[in-house]
Amino acid sequence: MASVDECRQALQDLAARLDQHADVQGRIDLDRTLACRITDLDAAFHGRIEGGRLVDLTEGDDPKAKIALSTSSDDLVALVHGQLDIAKAVGSRRVSITANPFDLMKLRKLL
């Protein structure tokens, strides 16, 4: 099981990767709050997706987040590091994403 610190670092790595590709992703019109719930650690992080960037990442849940991702700590780390395919993870219910269908289509472009 990954630690809360490892999950935080994985999300910061994701934010840095998205920031590097922001020129391309900046064309994506997506401005939504995001919550990432880590089920096996009873922990959560939240932030905001703005123009292809993940910003204002902090600890704690946002129950009103427009996009919510729930997964285990190990699966979160594996997703961010490219060791777990998001489509397969959702299909096998290792990852749950709650969002508007149009937002999901835009998220696919980011990932």
Order of alpha helices (4+ residues) and beta strands (2+ residues): alpha-alpha-beta-beta-beta-beta-alpha-alpha-beta-alpha
